[in-house]
């Protein structure tokens, strides 16, 4: 299918991130956006609410037949959920369909990146590291490394607002990573990343804990630096609950007892803070000062969805400030746009994202 004629499919288009993505895309590509997911009632309601000729399809992306039907008339697919992501990308690449994936899971990086040669052959562009973390984190790190090319260490920090209506899938992902993943980048003993105290603009000093977002693995592989991503919640109580629960094995126990759904529901409903998020990156050499940059915004899911929509539009049309005819293959967000350009684009469409003028180091 050509980018001028094919459908723009958003898998998980009725979730918090997917709905934001589909809504923006419907304004740019009226009549072409498809909200897809397992729940037909939710998909239908989302398509009607979005308008602009948006349609919906029931699909189970774990089914090969469903994936084939879904992508038969597609120009681009956005994966706004983490479910059979590699299988969807494989089918998209086989058909020459573009793919934008918001996954944050490091274990998916290798199989998705391995599609590069096949994507080049079929003319498919697959974009990873899309959203807030990964996404804005990668672009912030890129800014720091451009200013300090001798840097050998990059530290990324994400503060999530607990008053933000996070999608259930996003909360489930955090709980599952807390239950199963090692904390942060590879290492053991003294080499294993540890919690740290950092200065966050408009917030002050906070304790942040290593967490296995995929951005740190991408930065380490591409730039040869030691990279660590840490996170906290704006609620100090929930932050310590989350990470004490991880270190004590509480989440692993909840999974064994099949109590994860109750735990996820409790966290989804625990809106005790604000909807503000902060993303911070710092690059440093073994000797000398650090270079630090940050982004602040409101609505993590909304911004993640908006970033995915902007990237999807760039893939299909070239987008603002980006040459048309993006290269085929597997790319990361920093290979499509820069941080100032993306922030300006988001602001233009009413998405609240700012670059603070100064950060204490």
N, C-alpha and C positions, 0 to 999 in steps of 0.2 A: 504494500500500500504506500502511496505517496504521502508526504506530510501535509499536503494540501487537501487530501480527500479522506484519510483514514480517521478512525475514531480515536479519542483520547480517553483511555480507560483508567479509572482510579480504583484500584482494589482496596477495599476497606474505606470506600468513599462516604460511609455514614458514620465513621468514628470521628473523634475530635480532630485529628490531624487530616484525615482524608476528606472530611467535609470542608475544611478550610481550603484545601488544595483544589477540590472540585469547584468550589464557589468562585475562586479567582479564575480558574481555567475557563469556566462557562462564560465569563465576561469577555474573554479573548477569543474563544472558539465556540460561539453559540451553535447549538445543534449537533455538536460533535462529542461532547463529554458524556461518558457512561459511568455511573456509579455501580460498582460491582461488589458483591459479597454473598455470604452464605444465607443471610437473613433477608428474604424478599420484602417483608413489610418495612423494615428499616431502610432498605435501599430505595423502595418506592417513595417513602416519606421524604428522604433526603433529596431525591431527584426533583420532587414537586417543590420542596422548599427552596432549592437552588434556582430553579427556573432556567430561562435561557435555552429552552429546548433540550435540557438535560434528560437523559433516559437512564434506565437501570437494567441490570441483569443479575439474576441469581447464578452464583458460580461457587464451586468448591475447588479452589486452586490446587488441592492435593490430588485431584483427578486429572489424569492426562487428557481425557476426552474433553473435560470442561475447559482446561487451559487452551486446547486447540480451538474450540469454538469461540472462546473469549477473544483470542488474538487474531482470528481469521480476517477481520476487517479493521484492525487497529493500526494506527501509525505510531502510537506511543502508549506505554503502560507505566503508571506510577504505582509502586508497591508501598502503600501507606500502612501496611500491617506486616508482621513477621510470621509468615506462614508459607511454606514451600517457595521461598524467595528464589532459591537457586534454580528450581525446576521451572518457575515462571520466566526467569531471565534466560534460561537455556532455550525455551520455546520461542521467546521473543527474538533472540539472536538468530535462531534457525530460520525464522520468517523475515528477518531484516527489519524487525520492529524495534524502535528505540525503547529504552527502559530507564526509569529514574527510581532509585530505591532509598528509602529513608532509614534502613536498618542501622542499628548501632552495635550489632553483635560482632565481635572480632572473629568468631569462628566461621562466619560467612564470608570473610574477606577473601580467603584463598580460593574457594571454589568460584566465587564471582569474578575475581581477577583473572582466573584461568580461562575465562571466556574471551579474553582480549583478541587472540588471533582469529578465532572464529568470527567475532564481531567485525573485525576489520574486513574479512572476506565477504560477509553478507551486507556490509554497509550499516550495521546497527551501532548506535552510540548508547553505552550503558554508563550512567552516572551514579557514583556512590558518594558517601560522606555528605549527605544532604540534610539540612535541618539546623538545629541549634547546636547539639553535640551528638554526633559529629556534624560539621558544617561550619557554623560561625567559629567554632573552636579551631578548625583547620585554617580558616582564613586569618584569624588573629595570630596564630602561630606563624603563618607565612609572612605577615607584616613584621613580626619581631625578628624572624630570621633574615629578612631582607635588610633590616637595619643593623643586625649584628650577625654577619655571615660566619664569624668564628665561633658562634655558640655551639656548645656540645650538650646542653641540657635544655629541655623545654618542659615547663610545668603548666598544665591546663587546669582550670577550676570552673566548675559549674555550680551555681546556687539556684535551686528550683523553688518557686513560690508554692507553698502548700495551699494557698487560697485559689490557685489556678485550677479550673476544671479539667484536670488531666484525664485523658482517655483511659478507659479500663485496660486496654492492651498495653499502654505505656507503663502504667503502674504494675501490671503483671510482669512486664519485662524486668523492671527494677527488682521486684521481689525474687524472680527466678534467678537473676544474675547474683543477687545477694546470697541465694541459697546454694548456687552451684559453682560460681566462678571464683578463681583466686583473686585477691585484691590487687588490681592494677597490672603493671607490666611484669614480664618474666623476671624471676630473680629468687634468691633464697637467702635466708639469714640477713646479714647486713645489707645485701643488695636489694632486698624486697622493699618497695616503696612503703612509706609509713605516713601516718596522718601528719598534717602540717597546719601552721597558723598563717593565714594570708589576709591581706587588706583588700576588701571589696568596696568599690566606689558606692557611696551612699549607704553603706551597711556597716562598715568598720571591720575590725579583725574578727575572723571566724575560724573555727577548727574545721578542716576539710579532710575527707577520707578517700584513699585510693578506690577507684571504681573502674571496671573493665569496659569502658567505652572504646569503640574501634579506632577513634582518632589518634590515640597515642601509638598504636601499632603502625598506622599509615605513616605518621611523621617519623617514627624510628626507622622504618624501611626506606623511605624516600630521601631523608636528609641525613641519615647516619647519626642521629642524636639519641640521647637517652630521654625518653618522653614518658610522662606520667600524667594521667587525668585523675583529678580528685573532685569530690562533690560534697555538698551539704544541702540541707533544706533551710528555708528561712526560719522555720521553727527549730530552735535549739533542742527542745525536748524530743521532737520527732527525729531529728538528725541522730541524736545519741541512741534513741530507741532502734532506729534502722541499723546502725552499725554495731551496737552492742548485740542486737539480735543476730547479726551476721557472725560476729566473732564467737558468740556463745553457741551457735548451731541451732538457734531457735527456728530460723526459716527452713533449714534442712529437715528439722523435726516436723514442722508444719506440713512440708511437702510429703513426707512419709505417712503422716496421718491424714493426708488429703484434706487439709484445712486451708490450703492456699486461697481458695475462693473467698473464705471468710476473712482472711488477712487482707486480700486485695480490696474487698468491699469496705473494710474498716479504713484503709488508707485513702481510698477514693472519697469516702465521706468525711475525712478528717480535714476540713477546710478551716484551719485555725490561723492561717497567715494571709498574705497578700498574693497577688498574681504576678508579682515582679520577679524577673530572673536576672542573673548577672553571669556573664561569661568573661573569664580573665585568662590571658596567656602571658607567660614570662619566659624569656630566653636568656641564657647566661653562659658565659665561658668559665673555665675553671678559675680564671682570675679576671677581675674587672667587674664593672657594674652590670646589672640586668636591664633588659629592655622589656617593658611591660605595657600591654594594651588591654582594653576591655570593651565590652558591649553590654548595655543594659536594655531591657525591654519588658513588655507585659504580654503575658499569655504564651507560654512555651509551645503549646500545641498549635495555637494560631500562627505563631512565627514559623514553626517547623513546616506547617502546611503551606504557608506563603513562600518560603524558600523553595520548597519542592515545586510549587506552581511556576515560580520565576525560572527555575532551572529547566523545567519541562518546556516552557515557552522558548527559552534560548535554544534548546535542542531542536525544536520544530521550526523556528523561524530565524534564528540568529540572535534575537533579542536586542535590547538596548546596549549599544557599545560593544557588541560581540559580533565578529564577522560571521556572515551566513556560511553554511556548509561546514559545521563543526566536524572534526575528524572522527571517523568510526573507531570503535574500540572501547575499552573500559577506562573511564576517566574519573577523577575526583573533582570536587567542586572548585578547588583553586585553579584547575586547568580550564575553567570556563569563565570565571569572573574574579574580581578583586573585592576586598571587603568594603571600601568606600562606595564602589559602584552598586553593590548589592544592597547596602544599607539605604542608599539614596532611592533605589528602586522600591524597596519595601515601604519607605516613608511615603512615596508618591501614592501608594495605594492604601494609605491609612494604617499601616502596620507600625506599631510603636516600637522602634528600635533606635537607640542613640549610641554615639561614640563619646564617652566622657572626655573632657578636655585634658584632665590630669589625673594621675594615679600615684598614690604614695608607694614608694618602693621599699 
